Amino acid sequence: MLTVIAAGIAALGGYWTGVSHDRHSATAVVLTGAVTWSNEETRLIAFEVDGVVRKPDDGDTIYSVLTDNWQDVAGTSHSDGTYPTCLGGNGGDPVSTDHHRAELTVIDWDTDGAQRMHVAVRVRCLD
């Protein structure tokens, strides 16, 4: 009987601990634009969203590509851990500045810093 009571108290304590913490969720947004720079080794890209004009002193908007699921220009989905072809460099070069068009599904991660980290969770190559 004492074991049942102890288990009930532990369960109730776990429940209250769970509901007392803020739950964070991110809403994904689909963006279309041009990848102006990409580094396959770091999985970082600079991405310019269509219709957004940057001020001269604005830096590049950098996205971390954390997806294992991407779609090539023909519409074929890839889930094999390869880097999206529209982001990769030529001839084995990990860096590309080819300005490929892409559609990204992104979330912003609040890192408690001055800026949020932009994360691409899905890539669809457009050219």
C-alpha positions in Angstrom: 0.0 0.0 0.0 2.8 2.4 0.8 4.4 1.7 -2.6 1.1 2.6 -4.3 0.9 5.9 -2.4 4.6 6.7 -3.2 4.0 6.0 -6.9 1.0 8.2 -6.9 2.9 11.1 -5.3 5.8 10.7 -7.7 3.4 10.7 -10.7 1.6 13.8 -9.4 5.0 15.5 -8.8 6.0 14.6 -12.4 2.8 16.0 -13.8 3.1 19.3 -12.0 6.8 19.6 -13.0 5.8 19.1 -16.6 2.9 21.6 -16.7 4.9 24.2 -14.8 7.5 24.6 -17.6 6.8 26.7 -20.6 6.3 24.7 -23.7 7.8 26.2 -26.8 6.6 25.6 -30.3 7.7 27.0 -33.6 5.6 27.7 -36.5 7.2 26.8 -39.8 7.1 29.3 -42.6 7.7 28.6 -46.3 10.0 31.1 -48.0 11.0 31.4 -51.7 14.2 33.1 -52.8 17.8 32.7 -53.8 20.6 31.0 -52.0 23.5 33.4 -52.5 26.1 31.4 -50.6 26.3 27.9 -49.3 28.8 25.8 -47.4 28.1 22.0 -47.4 30.7 21.4 -44.6 29.0 23.8 -42.1 25.5 23.4 -43.6 25.1 27.1 -43.5 23.5 29.2 -46.3 22.9 32.9 -47.0 19.4 33.2 -48.3 17.6 36.2 -49.9 13.8 36.0 -49.6 11.9 37.2 -52.7 10.4 40.6 -52.3 12.4 41.6 -49.2 14.8 44.5 -49.9 17.7 44.6 -47.5 19.2 47.9 -46.3 22.8 48.5 -47.3 24.1 47.9 -43.8 22.1 44.7 -43.2 24.1 41.6 -43.1 23.2 38.4 -44.9 20.5 36.3 -43.4 22.1 33.0 -42.5 20.2 29.8 -42.3 21.3 26.5 -40.8 20.2 23.6 -43.0 19.2 20.9 -40.5 17.1 18.8 -42.8 17.6 15.2 -44.0 14.6 15.6 -46.3 14.9 17.7 -49.5 13.3 17.8 -52.9 15.2 18.2 -56.2 14.1 20.2 -59.2 12.4 17.2 -60.7 10.2 16.7 -57.6 12.1 13.7 -56.3 12.3 13.5 -52.5 15.6 12.6 -50.9 15.9 11.3 -47.3 19.4 9.8 -47.6 21.5 12.4 -45.8 22.8 14.0 -49.0 23.2 17.7 -49.3 20.6 19.4 -51.6 22.0 19.6 -55.1 20.9 23.2 -55.5 23.0 24.2 -52.5 26.2 22.3 -53.3 29.3 23.6 -55.0 30.8 22.5 -58.3 33.5 19.8 -58.7 33.6 18.8 -55.1 33.9 22.3 -53.8 31.9 22.6 -50.5 31.2 26.3 -51.1 28.8 27.6 -53.7 27.9 31.2 -54.7 25.8 30.1 -57.7 22.6 31.9 -56.6 20.3 29.0 -57.0 16.5 29.4 -56.4 15.0 27.4 -53.6 12.0 27.1 -51.4 12.8 26.7 -47.7 10.6 25.7 -44.8 12.1 27.5 -41.9 11.6 28.0 -38.2 13.3 30.6 -36.0 15.0 29.3 -32.9 15.2 31.6 -29.9 18.7 31.1 -28.5 18.2 33.7 -25.8 20.7 35.8 -27.7 20.3 39.1 -29.6 19.3 37.3 -32.8 17.2 34.2 -33.5 18.8 31.3 -35.3 17.1 30.6 -38.7 16.7 26.9 -39.3 15.8 25.3 -42.6 13.9 22.1 -41.9 13.0 21.4 -45.5 14.6 22.4 -48.9 13.0 22.3 -52.3 15.3 23.1 -55.2 13.6 25.3 -57.8 16.5 25.3 -60.4 
